[in-house]
């Protein structure tokens, strides 16, 4: 948060390939770095502009992509508020922006419930005259333009929304419990960009999972009660650290990482759910986790497995102690609905491994291998739109049932 704000705050030896890899990386890195900045969260791409005089107050904000937004006025003190779904404020320094006469203060932060907030405190009554999100068709970037004009005190009072009466640092009510608000689901299509994942018959795991994630997102959005964010919306590399960051910034209730791996040895088929554990449930699970995490080095990402000091370990262990039973119930519910849909699961459908992408301690997180590209049957299923539709419905049903169960458990704890 910036400023004071009214918001919530298998391992095989290979010959060295680094020279060739670095040559390729020099060509692809600029584009990959730019694309990585995209995802489910809009980010600041340059300096904001603020200007004003007796006739108007204008603010322009450059963003990586357009985002839904809403505006409203509040009184005592007079404020113009802009809520976004969602913006990462990193790089914006409100204290360094000019304060033309109509603008007494400007602050940014989180508003709760997955919204980001900008507050413009006013020195005189003003109202929104222009609120425009302009998108560049070539780059996909966006620029928000706000223009406020003077109004009478009476006009401002008639437009201002009533205050909640809870004057906290957040200027927002705490988010409602799960089941009483939209459930925020972050879908993570595995791999991408310079990391294609598994490859079979001209197909790349990264492409298959992006398409599946989009189909699953559409299924969830058609249901009542879900909001969906993807960690990537196109074929670009996103580090493991960045995937976790997207989930945290979205205030995710669930993080679901989607994969369809290929085993170099042995045979595996059917859907498999992995949850986090430092000790893998078997050697194959350990090798799979190692391959997934090693791919992160290809894009220069950071493996979080050794980054914590002793105090952070204690705090995260406490959070995981609370989150782990919730994650276990989510995994069991998903396996139930996948099985009920007549879809094939692995002979050991529930496994554990130390996947770095699952290490957000306070977000129920699951890595779902929806099939294995090394299995001819699974590969045929992955290509079949009808099979994919059945799988998306089964996952959606599982999330629905899990939310209902968690809401019921919470209600019992309150009584």
One Martini backbone bead per residue (centre of mass of N, CA, C, O) as a GRO file, in nm:
protein
  415
    1UNK     BB    1   0.097   0.034   0.019
    2UNK     BB    2   0.030   0.380  -0.055
    3UNK     BB    3  -0.002   0.548   0.178
    4UNK     BB    4  -0.271   0.678   0.312
    5UNK     BB    5  -0.570   0.476   0.334
    6UNK     BB    6  -0.915   0.385   0.242
    7UNK     BB    7  -0.809   0.066   0.298
    8UNK     BB    8  -0.678  -0.259   0.251
    9UNK     BB    9  -0.421  -0.300   0.303
   10UNK     BB   10   1.409  -3.567  -1.289
   11UNK     BB   11   1.721  -3.642  -1.344
   12UNK     BB   12   1.925  -3.540  -1.628
   13UNK     BB   13   2.195  -3.545  -1.817
   14UNK     BB   14   2.336  -3.261  -1.987
   15UNK     BB   15   2.444  -3.074  -2.216
   16UNK     BB   16   2.547  -2.776  -2.258
   17UNK     BB   17   2.319  -2.477  -2.347
   18UNK     BB   18   2.380  -2.176  -2.273
   19UNK     BB   19   2.477  -2.028  -2.526
   20UNK     BB   20   2.219  -2.073  -2.693
   21UNK     BB   21   2.018  -1.974  -2.484
   22UNK     BB   22   2.124  -1.682  -2.456
   23UNK     BB   23   2.074  -1.601  -2.748
   24UNK     BB   24   1.770  -1.641  -2.742
   25UNK     BB   25   1.707  -1.465  -2.493
   26UNK     BB   26   1.796  -1.194  -2.620
   27UNK     BB   27   1.546  -1.199  -2.817
   28UNK     BB   28   1.291  -1.267  -2.609
   29UNK     BB   29   1.297  -1.099  -2.343
   30UNK     BB   30   1.156  -0.830  -2.394
   31UNK     BB   31   0.878  -0.954  -2.461
   32UNK     BB   32   0.847  -1.128  -2.206
   33UNK     BB   33   0.865  -0.900  -1.999
   34UNK     BB   34   0.621  -0.743  -2.096
   35UNK     BB   35   0.409  -0.973  -2.079
   36UNK     BB   36   0.439  -1.039  -1.773
   37UNK     BB   37   0.286  -0.780  -1.679
   38UNK     BB   38   0.063  -0.943  -1.736
   39UNK     BB   39  -0.281  -1.039  -1.649
   40UNK     BB   40  -0.519  -0.999  -1.397
   41UNK     BB   41  -0.344  -0.732  -1.350
   42UNK     BB   42  -0.307  -0.410  -1.341
   43UNK     BB   43  -0.048  -0.173  -1.439
   44UNK     BB   44   0.188   0.058  -1.412
   45UNK     BB   45   0.361   0.240  -1.696
   46UNK     BB   46   0.365   0.536  -1.564
   47UNK     BB   47   0.310   0.849  -1.521
   48UNK     BB   48   0.107   1.046  -1.369
   49UNK     BB   49  -0.152   1.295  -1.430
   50UNK     BB   50  -0.185   1.628  -1.282
   51UNK     BB   51  -0.446   1.877  -1.326
   52UNK     BB   52  -0.544   2.229  -1.243
   53UNK     BB   53  -0.825   2.452  -1.184
   54UNK     BB   54  -1.110   2.637  -1.165
   55UNK     BB   55  -1.254   2.433  -1.389
   56UNK     BB   56  -1.052   2.173  -1.333
   57UNK     BB   57  -0.984   1.816  -1.277
   58UNK     BB   58  -0.703   1.613  -1.391
   59UNK     BB   59  -0.659   1.255  -1.458
   60UNK     BB   60  -0.388   1.033  -1.564
   61UNK     BB   61  -0.368   0.663  -1.623
   62UNK     BB   62  -0.135   0.421  -1.690
   63UNK     BB   63  -0.196   0.091  -1.836
   64UNK     BB   64  -0.168  -0.240  -1.936
   65UNK     BB   65  -0.491  -0.254  -1.896
   66UNK     BB   66  -0.807  -0.290  -1.886
   67UNK     BB   67  -1.055  -0.207  -1.627
   68UNK     BB   68  -1.275  -0.225  -1.410
   69UNK     BB   69  -1.491   0.053  -1.296
   70UNK     BB   70  -1.567   0.299  -1.031
   71UNK     BB   71  -1.763   0.579  -0.912
   72UNK     BB   72  -1.755   0.813  -0.625
   73UNK     BB   73  -1.898   1.004  -0.361
   74UNK     BB   74  -1.783   1.180  -0.063
   75UNK     BB   75  -1.829   1.301   0.261
   76UNK     BB   76  -1.664   1.405   0.521
   77UNK     BB   77  -1.480   1.440   0.336
   78UNK     BB   78  -1.423   1.538   0.027
   79UNK     BB   79  -1.465   1.273  -0.222
   80UNK     BB   80  -1.303   1.101  -0.492
   81UNK     BB   81  -1.379   0.769  -0.611
   82UNK     BB   82  -1.176   0.489  -0.739
   83UNK     BB   83  -1.256   0.169  -0.857
   84UNK     BB   84  -1.073  -0.138  -0.912
   85UNK     BB   85  -1.049  -0.451  -1.130
   86UNK     BB   86  -0.725  -0.444  -1.094
   87UNK     BB   87  -0.448  -0.278  -0.912
   88UNK     BB   88  -0.103  -0.222  -0.925
   89UNK     BB   89   0.073   0.037  -0.745
   90UNK     BB   90   0.339  -0.010  -0.841
   91UNK     BB   91   0.518   0.306  -0.904
   92UNK     BB   92   0.326   0.477  -0.745
   93UNK     BB   93   0.363   0.827  -0.617
   94UNK     BB   94   0.156   1.036  -0.464
   95UNK     BB   95   0.357   1.239  -0.315
   96UNK     BB   96   0.481   1.339  -0.613
   97UNK     BB   97   0.228   1.471  -0.686
   98UNK     BB   98   0.045   1.713  -0.769
   99UNK     BB   99  -0.149   1.999  -0.598
  100UNK     BB  100  -0.394   2.127  -0.709
  101UNK     BB  101  -0.629   2.319  -0.567
  102UNK     BB  102  -0.866   2.092  -0.566
  103UNK     BB  103  -0.626   1.912  -0.436
  104UNK     BB  104  -0.548   1.784  -0.119
  105UNK     BB  105  -0.544   1.463  -0.184
  106UNK     BB  106  -0.363   1.139  -0.253
  107UNK     BB  107  -0.465   0.788  -0.257
  108UNK     BB  108  -0.372   0.434  -0.228
  109UNK     BB  109  -0.519   0.090  -0.255
  110UNK     BB  110  -0.726  -0.125  -0.076
  111UNK     BB  111  -1.090  -0.219  -0.060
  112UNK     BB  112  -1.166  -0.494  -0.091
  113UNK     BB  113  -1.291  -0.768  -0.259
  114UNK     BB  114  -1.066  -0.706  -0.504
  115UNK     BB  115  -1.024  -0.400  -0.473
  116UNK     BB  116  -0.910  -0.092  -0.594
  117UNK     BB  117  -0.795   0.241  -0.469
  118UNK     BB  118  -0.882   0.589  -0.529
  119UNK     BB  119  -0.819   0.901  -0.354
  120UNK     BB  120  -0.976   1.226  -0.381
  121UNK     BB  121  -0.919   1.504  -0.208
  122UNK     BB  122  -1.118   1.790  -0.158
  123UNK     BB  123  -1.149   2.156  -0.142
  124UNK     BB  124  -1.404   2.128  -0.332
  125UNK     BB  125  -1.679   2.100  -0.504
  126UNK     BB  126  -1.707   1.800  -0.705
  127UNK     BB  127  -1.753   1.631  -1.027
  128UNK     BB  128  -1.802   1.403  -1.260
  129UNK     BB  129  -1.749   1.438  -1.622
  130UNK     BB  130  -1.505   1.224  -1.677
  131UNK     BB  131  -1.491   0.859  -1.765
  132UNK     BB  132  -1.206   0.710  -1.929
  133UNK     BB  133  -1.116   0.405  -2.113
  134UNK     BB  134  -0.833   0.384  -2.307
  135UNK     BB  135  -0.744   0.174  -2.591
  136UNK     BB  136  -0.479   0.015  -2.741
  137UNK     BB  137  -0.496  -0.186  -3.023
  138UNK     BB  138  -0.187  -0.275  -3.038
  139UNK     BB  139  -0.109  -0.322  -2.709
  140UNK     BB  140  -0.360  -0.307  -2.482
  141UNK     BB  141  -0.339  -0.061  -2.350
  142UNK     BB  142  -0.417   0.195  -2.100
  143UNK     BB  143  -0.622   0.504  -2.026
  144UNK     BB  144  -0.713   0.699  -1.764
  145UNK     BB  145  -0.978   0.953  -1.757
  146UNK     BB  146  -1.022   1.232  -1.541
  147UNK     BB  147  -1.303   1.470  -1.481
  148UNK     BB  148  -1.352   1.753  -1.279
  149UNK     BB  149  -1.614   1.967  -1.166
  150UNK     BB  150  -1.775   2.221  -1.048
  151UNK     BB  151  -2.001   2.244  -0.766
  152UNK     BB  152  -2.229   2.259  -0.556
  153UNK     BB  153  -2.294   2.173  -0.239
  154UNK     BB  154  -2.573   2.054  -0.299
  155UNK     BB  155  -2.492   1.874  -0.537
  156UNK     BB  156  -2.284   1.708  -0.387
  157UNK     BB  157  -2.473   1.598  -0.165
  158UNK     BB  158  -2.666   1.450  -0.371
  159UNK     BB  159  -2.424   1.259  -0.490
  160UNK     BB  160  -2.338   1.153  -0.231
  161UNK     BB  161  -2.255   0.895  -0.049
  162UNK     BB  162  -2.306   0.734   0.218
  163UNK     BB  163  -2.160   0.670   0.495
  164UNK     BB  164  -2.078   0.391   0.695
  165UNK     BB  165  -1.937   0.487   0.986
  166UNK     BB  166  -1.645   0.346   0.921
  167UNK     BB  167  -1.353   0.501   1.028
  168UNK     BB  168  -1.111   0.368   0.859
  169UNK     BB  169  -0.835   0.293   0.670
  170UNK     BB  170  -1.034   0.160   0.441
  171UNK     BB  171  -1.326   0.251   0.368
  172UNK     BB  172  -1.427  -0.057   0.430
  173UNK     BB  173  -1.569  -0.337   0.447
  174UNK     BB  174  -1.543  -0.636   0.530
  175UNK     BB  175  -1.537  -0.921   0.395
  176UNK     BB  176  -1.732  -1.155   0.324
  177UNK     BB  177  -1.804  -1.455   0.356
  178UNK     BB  178  -1.801  -1.745   0.232
  179UNK     BB  179  -2.100  -1.740   0.021
  180UNK     BB  180  -2.159  -1.400   0.050
  181UNK     BB  181  -1.978  -1.395  -0.210
  182UNK     BB  182  -1.764  -1.388  -0.441
  183UNK     BB  183  -1.552  -1.628  -0.570
  184UNK     BB  184  -1.204  -1.624  -0.596
  185UNK     BB  185  -1.053  -1.748  -0.898
  186UNK     BB  186  -0.733  -1.878  -0.974
  187UNK     BB  187  -0.602  -1.942  -1.292
  188UNK     BB  188  -0.316  -2.163  -1.391
  189UNK     BB  189  -0.157  -2.183  -1.677
  190UNK     BB  190   0.081  -2.371  -1.760
  191UNK     BB  191   0.337  -2.217  -1.852
  192UNK     BB  192   0.494  -2.046  -2.121
  193UNK     BB  193   0.655  -1.944  -2.379
  194UNK     BB  194   0.976  -2.052  -2.315
  195UNK     BB  195   0.767  -2.262  -2.168
  196UNK     BB  196   0.593  -2.537  -2.309
  197UNK     BB  197   0.633  -2.798  -2.187
  198UNK     BB  198   0.482  -3.041  -2.299
  199UNK     BB  199   0.533  -3.262  -2.598
  200UNK     BB  200   0.291  -3.368  -2.858
  201UNK     BB  201   0.209  -3.389  -3.177
  202UNK     BB  202   0.247  -3.059  -3.184
  203UNK     BB  203   0.186  -3.019  -2.883
  204UNK     BB  204   0.133  -2.786  -2.612
  205UNK     BB  205   0.077  -2.746  -2.288
  206UNK     BB  206   0.043  -2.440  -2.279
  207UNK     BB  207  -0.192  -2.429  -2.485
  208UNK     BB  208  -0.392  -2.627  -2.361
  209UNK     BB  209  -0.418  -2.473  -2.082
  210UNK     BB  210  -0.520  -2.207  -2.186
  211UNK     BB  211  -0.777  -2.313  -2.316
  212UNK     BB  212  -0.892  -2.450  -2.061
  213UNK     BB  213  -0.901  -2.201  -1.879
  214UNK     BB  214  -1.103  -2.046  -2.051
  215UNK     BB  215  -1.331  -2.256  -2.030
  216UNK     BB  216  -1.350  -2.254  -1.722
  217UNK     BB  217  -1.406  -1.955  -1.687
  218UNK     BB  218  -1.672  -1.955  -1.842
  219UNK     BB  219  -1.823  -2.148  -1.660
  220UNK     BB  220  -1.799  -1.980  -1.397
  221UNK     BB  221  -1.928  -1.710  -1.508
  222UNK     BB  222  -2.215  -1.849  -1.556
  223UNK     BB  223  -2.217  -1.856  -1.270
  224UNK     BB  224  -2.295  -1.802  -0.955
  225UNK     BB  225  -2.026  -1.671  -0.750
  226UNK     BB  226  -1.787  -1.591  -0.966
  227UNK     BB  227  -1.443  -1.498  -0.987
  228UNK     BB  228  -1.195  -1.457  -1.255
  229UNK     BB  229  -0.838  -1.529  -1.274
  230UNK     BB  230  -0.554  -1.505  -1.479
  231UNK     BB  231  -0.205  -1.540  -1.502
  232UNK     BB  232  -0.268  -1.585  -1.816
  233UNK     BB  233  -0.379  -1.474  -2.164
  234UNK     BB  234  -0.115  -1.586  -2.300
  235UNK     BB  235   0.200  -1.663  -2.465
  236UNK     BB  236   0.365  -1.633  -2.165
  237UNK     BB  237   0.591  -1.581  -1.924
  238UNK     BB  238   0.551  -1.701  -1.578
  239UNK     BB  239   0.646  -1.697  -1.283
  240UNK     BB  240   0.600  -1.834  -0.984
  241UNK     BB  241   0.596  -1.573  -0.826
  242UNK     BB  242   0.386  -1.427  -1.008
  243UNK     BB  243   0.151  -1.621  -0.963
  244UNK     BB  244   0.125  -1.570  -0.662
  245UNK     BB  245   0.084  -1.263  -0.685
  246UNK     BB  246  -0.182  -1.269  -0.831
  247UNK     BB  247  -0.341  -1.414  -0.609
  248UNK     BB  248  -0.295  -1.200  -0.389
  249UNK     BB  249  -0.405  -0.946  -0.541
  250UNK     BB  250  -0.694  -1.097  -0.582
  251UNK     BB  251  -0.786  -1.235  -0.327
  252UNK     BB  252  -0.785  -1.539  -0.316
  253UNK     BB  253  -0.967  -1.841  -0.248
  254UNK     BB  254  -0.841  -1.984  -0.514
  255UNK     BB  255  -0.579  -2.207  -0.645
  256UNK     BB  256  -0.543  -2.325  -0.995
  257UNK     BB  257  -0.322  -2.550  -1.141
  258UNK     BB  258  -0.269  -2.628  -1.489
  259UNK     BB  259  -0.211  -2.961  -1.629
  260UNK     BB  260  -0.026  -3.188  -1.892
  261UNK     BB  261   0.182  -3.413  -1.869
  262UNK     BB  262   0.501  -3.597  -1.931
  263UNK     BB  263   0.641  -3.906  -1.907
  264UNK     BB  264   0.960  -4.044  -1.959
  265UNK     BB  265   0.855  -4.270  -1.758
  266UNK     BB  266   0.621  -4.473  -1.788
  267UNK     BB  267   0.273  -4.487  -1.673
  268UNK     BB  268   0.009  -4.238  -1.716
  269UNK     BB  269  -0.335  -4.164  -1.608
  270UNK     BB  270  -0.531  -3.923  -1.540
  271UNK     BB  271  -0.643  -3.750  -1.290
  272UNK     BB  272  -0.445  -3.521  -1.074
  273UNK     BB  273  -0.394  -3.424  -0.733
  274UNK     BB  274  -0.203  -3.157  -0.585
  275UNK     BB  275  -0.042  -3.102  -0.282
  276UNK     BB  276   0.131  -2.967  -0.031
  277UNK     BB  277   0.469  -3.105   0.029
  278UNK     BB  278   0.788  -3.173   0.122
  279UNK     BB  279   0.694  -3.472   0.092
  280UNK     BB  280   0.656  -3.693  -0.133
  281UNK     BB  281   0.448  -3.962  -0.220
  282UNK     BB  282   0.654  -4.002  -0.466
  283UNK     BB  283   0.891  -4.012  -0.711
  284UNK     BB  284   0.714  -3.894  -0.937
  285UNK     BB  285   0.624  -3.642  -0.785
  286UNK     BB  286   0.906  -3.527  -0.738
  287UNK     BB  287   0.987  -3.504  -1.039
  288UNK     BB  288   0.760  -3.320  -1.123
  289UNK     BB  289   0.826  -3.082  -0.938
  290UNK     BB  290   1.113  -3.036  -1.048
  291UNK     BB  291   1.033  -2.967  -1.340
  292UNK     BB  292   0.853  -2.729  -1.281
  293UNK     BB  293   1.068  -2.557  -1.127
  294UNK     BB  294   1.295  -2.560  -1.344
  295UNK     BB  295   1.140  -2.396  -1.558
  296UNK     BB  296   1.175  -2.121  -1.410
  297UNK     BB  297   1.476  -2.070  -1.495
  298UNK     BB  298   1.424  -2.003  -1.795
  299UNK     BB  299   1.284  -1.711  -1.699
  300UNK     BB  300   1.416  -1.602  -1.418
  301UNK     BB  301   1.291  -1.704  -1.179
  302UNK     BB  302   1.172  -1.763  -0.844
  303UNK     BB  303   1.249  -1.981  -0.593
  304UNK     BB  304   1.089  -2.009  -0.273
  305UNK     BB  305   1.208  -2.257  -0.100
  306UNK     BB  306   1.478  -2.065   0.021
  307UNK     BB  307   1.362  -1.755   0.118
  308UNK     BB  308   1.324  -1.808   0.425
  309UNK     BB  309   1.310  -1.722   0.733
  310UNK     BB  310   1.241  -1.818   1.046
  311UNK     BB  311   0.998  -1.638   1.093
  312UNK     BB  312   0.849  -1.693   0.828
  313UNK     BB  313   0.812  -1.994   0.876
  314UNK     BB  314   0.628  -1.972   1.119
  315UNK     BB  315   0.401  -1.806   0.988
  316UNK     BB  316   0.343  -2.007   0.754
  317UNK     BB  317   0.277  -2.253   0.930
  318UNK     BB  318   0.029  -2.132   1.055
  319UNK     BB  319  -0.130  -2.083   0.794
  320UNK     BB  320  -0.118  -2.384   0.693
  321UNK     BB  321  -0.270  -2.508   0.929
  322UNK     BB  322  -0.539  -2.365   0.839
  323UNK     BB  323  -0.541  -2.437   0.520
  324UNK     BB  324  -0.504  -2.748   0.479
  325UNK     BB  325  -0.797  -2.855   0.537
  326UNK     BB  326  -0.927  -2.693   0.308
  327UNK     BB  327  -0.762  -2.819   0.078
  328UNK     BB  328  -0.848  -3.110   0.129
  329UNK     BB  329  -1.150  -3.065   0.076
  330UNK     BB  330  -1.117  -2.964  -0.212
  331UNK     BB  331  -0.984  -3.218  -0.331
  332UNK     BB  332  -1.213  -3.418  -0.261
  333UNK     BB  333  -1.438  -3.273  -0.413
  334UNK     BB  334  -1.313  -3.281  -0.697
  335UNK     BB  335  -1.289  -3.590  -0.713
  336UNK     BB  336  -1.590  -3.644  -0.688
  337UNK     BB  337  -1.693  -3.484  -0.943
  338UNK     BB  338  -1.513  -3.627  -1.148
  339UNK     BB  339  -1.623  -3.911  -1.091
  340UNK     BB  340  -1.930  -3.848  -1.135
  341UNK     BB  341  -1.864  -3.773  -1.451
  342UNK     BB  342  -1.682  -4.024  -1.565
  343UNK     BB  343  -1.387  -3.956  -1.509
  344UNK     BB  344  -1.061  -4.015  -1.526
  345UNK     BB  345  -0.838  -4.143  -1.288
  346UNK     BB  346  -0.590  -4.203  -1.115
  347UNK     BB  347  -0.477  -4.457  -0.916
  348UNK     BB  348  -0.351  -4.186  -0.764
  349UNK     BB  349  -0.526  -3.896  -0.733
  350UNK     BB  350  -0.381  -3.828  -0.451
  351UNK     BB  351  -0.114  -3.595  -0.405
  352UNK     BB  352   0.229  -3.504  -0.308
  353UNK     BB  353   0.424  -3.190  -0.330
  354UNK     BB  354   0.691  -2.936  -0.384
  355UNK     BB  355   0.533  -2.697  -0.511
  356UNK     BB  356   0.589  -2.365  -0.549
  357UNK     BB  357   0.299  -2.272  -0.659
  358UNK     BB  358   0.169  -2.376  -0.359
  359UNK     BB  359   0.313  -2.157  -0.131
  360UNK     BB  360   0.067  -2.016  -0.042
  361UNK     BB  361  -0.033  -2.020   0.289
  362UNK     BB  362  -0.346  -1.866   0.260
  363UNK     BB  363  -0.414  -2.045  -0.008
  364UNK     BB  364  -0.597  -2.259  -0.160
  365UNK     BB  365  -0.394  -2.514  -0.330
  366UNK     BB  366  -0.388  -2.661  -0.667
  367UNK     BB  367  -0.263  -2.925  -0.869
  368UNK     BB  368  -0.389  -3.007  -1.200
  369UNK     BB  369  -0.388  -3.305  -1.371
  370UNK     BB  370  -0.601  -3.373  -1.636
  371UNK     BB  371  -0.350  -3.518  -1.774
  372UNK     BB  372  -0.147  -3.714  -2.012
  373UNK     BB  373   0.043  -3.675  -2.298
  374UNK     BB  374   0.175  -3.978  -2.275
  375UNK     BB  375  -0.125  -4.055  -2.316
  376UNK     BB  376  -0.327  -4.140  -2.568
  377UNK     BB  377  -0.598  -4.109  -2.426
  378UNK     BB  378  -0.555  -3.830  -2.300
  379UNK     BB  379  -0.487  -3.680  -2.561
  380UNK     BB  380  -0.762  -3.725  -2.689
  381UNK     BB  381  -0.921  -3.579  -2.469
  382UNK     BB  382  -0.778  -3.297  -2.489
  383UNK     BB  383  -0.897  -3.267  -2.795
  384UNK     BB  384  -1.188  -3.292  -2.675
  385UNK     BB  385  -1.451  -3.087  -2.628
  386UNK     BB  386  -1.643  -3.269  -2.462
  387UNK     BB  387  -1.444  -3.348  -2.242
  388UNK     BB  388  -1.373  -3.063  -2.148
  389UNK     BB  389  -1.661  -2.988  -2.064
  390UNK     BB  390  -1.685  -3.203  -1.843
  391UNK     BB  391  -1.446  -3.102  -1.675
  392UNK     BB  392  -1.539  -2.815  -1.620
  393UNK     BB  393  -1.799  -2.893  -1.477
  394UNK     BB  394  -1.670  -3.060  -1.251
  395UNK     BB  395  -1.503  -2.831  -1.129
  396UNK     BB  396  -1.733  -2.636  -1.082
  397UNK     BB  397  -1.891  -2.824  -0.893
  398UNK     BB  398  -1.669  -2.849  -0.681
  399UNK     BB  399  -1.653  -2.551  -0.604
  400UNK     BB  400  -1.944  -2.520  -0.521
  401UNK     BB  401  -1.947  -2.738  -0.295
  402UNK     BB  402  -1.715  -2.620  -0.128
  403UNK     BB  403  -1.839  -2.350  -0.059
  404UNK     BB  404  -2.090  -2.458   0.084
  405UNK     BB  405  -1.935  -2.613   0.304
  406UNK     BB  406  -1.771  -2.374   0.422
  407UNK     BB  407  -2.015  -2.201   0.495
  408UNK     BB  408  -2.138  -2.403   0.695
  409UNK     BB  409  -1.896  -2.418   0.887
  410UNK     BB  410  -1.892  -2.117   0.960
  411UNK     BB  411  -2.176  -2.102   1.080
  412UNK     BB  412  -2.123  -2.306   1.312
  413UNK     BB  413  -1.890  -2.138   1.446
  414UNK     BB  414  -2.085  -1.885   1.516
  415UNK     BB  415  -2.282  -2.082   1.720
   0.00000   0.00000   0.00000
